[in-house]
């Protein structure tokens, strides 16, 4: 069901890879709510994923960009400004990658070159995107920026490895940039702490199925799905949440606030 929450709005969505991706679901829901969208992912992900299928489905151009490369981000933002004919209203950062996790290197023996890559892709990219958007004055007044995070930024989660540090940095960037961008252009910047979700990236975490099942048993409402997350993010893009900024918003069925449940015992 569409409520026209994003009618007349335009936005940029990073990270749609396939139908499992939260970014993919967000793009679909945003389009259903009336938004005009540009999709972006890394050149490799564009080649290997199914993003062109999504592009055709919602009539959204794809502009490949390496989010660790400022010049690439500048070209992307210029492309968005040209496509939209001016500034835009929302951005989703759904980007994360850890070579240490991919190579199953234990947290106690991290490869620091890999860790630097984790931080660059998963957290510093958020600052780079915001810095380019700010420098080019690409976001209109009351625009909304959302980045996906996870509870491991605040609590120890076995198997989440150096992605925990990346998510902690991501949340800090949202607060720091949000304080500046909010004063200057009323731009809102928030992070959404999502339930364990069986995306392509999430499935690569060791013990993910057990983590998913445990969280589902503890959370009073059960895990939030990718579709649930898309619905929530659409509200954050909309004008209904104009005064919400610099927050880490839990979207996890109540897991973060629950000590234990009978099911978990």
N, C-alpha and C positions, 0 to 999 in steps of 0.2 A: 504494500500500500504506500502510495506517495502522498506527502503532505506539502510538497513544494517548498520545503525548508531552505533549499539552496537555489531557488529560482533567481536567475540573473547573476549568480556568483560564478567565479572562475577560479580554478585551482590547479596546483601541481602535485602529483602523487608519485613518490619514489618507492620502488621496491616490489611492484607487482611482477611475479615470476610465473605463477600458474594458479589454477583455481583454488589451491590450498592456501595461497598467500592472503594474509589479512589485507594487504594493500590492494589486492585484486578485488576483494569483497567491498572494500571502502570505495573504490573507483566505481563499481557497479551501483552501489547505493547512492553515492553522490550524484551520479548521472540520473538515476531514477528520481532524485529530488530536484532535478532541474539544473544541475551545475554543468558547466563546460570545463573540460579537463584536458591537461597535457600529462602524459605518462612518461616516466623516466626510469631507467635502470642502467647498470653498467653495460658496456658494449658486449661483454661475454654473456651476461644474463639475457640480453636482448636476442643474441644469436641462439642461445641454448633453450630459452624459455618459450612460453606461448603467448607473450605479451601482444604480439600482432593480432592474435585472435580477439583479445580484449579490446584492442584499438579499434578494430572493425565493428565490434559489437556496440561500443558506446560512442563511436565516431570521435575518437581522441587520438591526436598525433602522438607518435613516440619519438622522443629525442634522447638518444643515448648519452650518458655522461658518467665519467669516473668521479665519484663524490669525494675522492681524496685529492683531486686536481682542481685547484681554484680556477684556472683558465677554462677548464671543461665546464665547471659550474657557471662561469660567466657567460659562456656561449649558450648554455641551456637557458639561463634566465633571460638573455637577450632574445632567444627564440620564443620563449613564452610571451614576452612583452610584445613581440611582433605578431605572434598568432592571436593574442587577445586584443591587440590594438591598445594596450595600456596596462595598468597595474592589475593585480589579481588579488583574490580574497582568502585563499587558504592553501596550506602546504602540509603534506603528510610525509614524515621521515620514518620509513619502515625498512631500515637498513642495518644489518648486523652480520658479522662474520668473524670466526676465530680459527686461525690455522692450528693453534694448539689443540682445540677441541677436535677439529677435523682429523688431525694426526694422532689423536688419543694420547697426547702427552699429559702426564699427571700434573696437577697444580703445584706440587712440591718440586717439580723439575721443569718449569716453564722455559721455553725458548724465548728469550727476550726480544729478539728480532721479530718473531711471530707475534709477541704481545704488542709490540709497537704497531704492527699492522692491524691487530684487533682494535686497538684504541683509535687508530686513524680512520678505519672504515666505520666503526660502530659508534664513535662518539665525536671525534674531532670533525668528522664530516658534517655533523649537525651545526657546529660553530661556523664552519666554512660556508655552508649554505646560507645561514642567517647573516653572516658578514657580507656576502655578495648581495643578498636581497636588500639589506640595509643601505649599502653603498649605492646601489642602483635605484633606491626608493621604489622597489618593485611591488611592494604590498600596499594596498589601499587602506584607508582608515578602518579600524575595527576588523582587520584581517585576523585569521586564526591559524596558528602553527601547532601541529601536534606531532609528537615523537613517541614511538612505542618503546616501553621499557618492561622490566620484570622485577619482582620482589627481591631477587638476589642482589639488587643494588643496595639493599638495607639489611638483609639477613643472609646468613651462610646457607648456601644451597649446594649440596654435594653434586659435582659433575658440571656445574655452570662455569667453573674455571675463571679465566681472565675476562670473560664476558661480564662478570659481576662488577669488575672495576670499570669497564666501559659503560655499563648502564648507570653507575653512580656518577660518572663524569657527565654523561648525557643529561641527567636530571639537574646537575649543578649548572650546566650551560643554559638550560631552560630558565632557571631562576635568574641567573646573571643577565642574560640577554633580555629576558622578559621585563626586568626592571627598567631597562633603557628604552626598549622599543615601545613599551606601554606608555611611557611619558611622552615620547616623541610623536607616535602615530596611532596610539590606542591599539597596537598590535598585541594580541594575546598569544602566549606561548605556554603550552602545557605538555606534560607527559602522561601517558596512560599505561598503568601497570596491569597487564593482561594476564589472565589465567594461563597455565601451560596449554599450548595449542599445537595441534599436530600439523604444523607447517613443514615445508621442506627443510628449513633451517632447524626448527625445533626438534624434528625427528632425528637429527644427527647427534643430539645430546645423549650421552650414555645414561641408561636407566630412564629415558623419557616416559615410556609407557607406565612404569611404576610411579613416577612423579605425577603423571597425569591422573592416574587412578587414585592416588593418595589425596591429592588436592580436591578431586571430585567428591571424595568421601567426607572431607573435613568442611568444605565450603557449604554453608547452610542452603544456598541456592544452586549448588553444583557449579562446575566449571562454566565460564562464559565461552561460547563458541566464537569462531571467526566472524560469523554473521552477526552475533550479538555485539561484538566489538565494532563492526562496521556501523551498526545502528547508533552506538554511543558516540563514535567519532563524528558522525554526521551532525549530531546535536552540538558538538563542540565547534564545528565549522559554521553553524547557523547563528543567527542573531539572538537566539534564545539564551545564549551563554556569554553575553558580551562582557560581563564583569568577572569572569573566571579566568585567572591568569597566574602563572608561576606556580601552578599546583602539580603535584604528582597524584593522579586520580586512579584509585584502585578500581579495576573492573574485573573482579575475580570471584563473584558470587559470595563475597564475605570472608574468603579464606584468610586475608591479611589480618582480620580482626577476631579470628577464632583460634583459641588455644588448642582444643581438640574436640572430637566428636565421638559419639558412641561407635560410629562406623570405624573410625580410625583406631579405636581401642580393641 
